[in-house]
Amino acid sequence: MTAQARWPAMMRRKTAAEYCDMTEPAFEREIVGGRLPAGVRFGGQEHWHRNALDAALARIAGEAMPDYRKDLRGRYGEAA
């Protein structure tokens, strides 16, 4: 089994915290602090998408830089 196959694409809080190698309270603090994404409603429960967590962790580790230009679309004479 590959490492990625172990983790589902959509994870509940406990699994998402384990994926990040964190306790649930530490995971929640990172969400409240804006460093990790908030969960989404899926199947009537809160879940985290593995790719969203991976992207956030890459930003935290300095491996990926956010694209601030996306927030400027439609401004300064550009077509929306």
Helices and strands as residue ranges (DSSP letters): H 3-6, E 10-11, H 13-19, H 24-32, E 40-42, E 45-49, H 50-60, G 68-72
